[in-house]
Amino acid sequence: MRLLVASVALAIVCVLGAADRGASAEAYLRVIAQQAPVHSGPAATYRTVYDAHRDEVFEVIERGTRGYWFRVVLEDGTTGWIFGELVFPFEVGERDQPGLFRRMGRAIKRTILGPTPQPYSDVEISFSAGMLDQEGLFLLRPAVLIDSRWAIEAFGGLSPRGQKDVFVGGAGWTLRLTPGAAVAPFVAAGLGVVRVRPKADNFIDRKETLMGLSAGGGFEITLKKQITVRTDYRRWILFDENKSQAGNELTGGLAIFF
């Protein structure tokens, strides 16, 4: 009986220890070579258990004590070792946070969030929908990533309204405050042209072209499978030589990196 109790207690301790290790593992790596063999041990002489390809991402659970090797978790739950010269290691979030609630939050974050592809990309295209001045707004925002922080971004879209359609287009810049993070805030500003076109049955309003200035920011949130959700909040000012008007943009959508 004592042996049975001791065995059960040992099993519980092992399970809790494994769960805590899983909750605290926040290191990842991305394959930067065209192919990278994953071995059964931390050396090239060990058996190859998997052939990884460029841009695959793995969770790191151990760093080799000799040589530049990482132990990673494969998709089927098994583990293997990959050479560090063929990958780029990075982290998601802070490490070694004590406390039950912090560990729970970290475990939830690991379940939902994933590594962002932004630091390894050259182009971003985001599709957003929401509201501008309490009217509908649909936007396409392609961007060229200059480095991990700065991007030159164009925008174009439509705000369909009851009596008129408002077309917007222009360009601006984006500054990422925490590049590479799974939850990455950014600030942005843009300048462009706004074309107001009345509907066919609207004989009161007239066609007009205004300048549009926007400034604000938002978040890019990378989920599992590298799905990136983007939210924007910006203040818009539409103006010409005679008048000006302001409105708030609140949009959300998906971002794709190449």
Order of alpha helices (4+ residues) and beta strands (2+ residues): alpha-beta-beta-beta-beta-beta-beta-beta-alpha-beta-beta-beta-beta-beta-beta-beta-beta
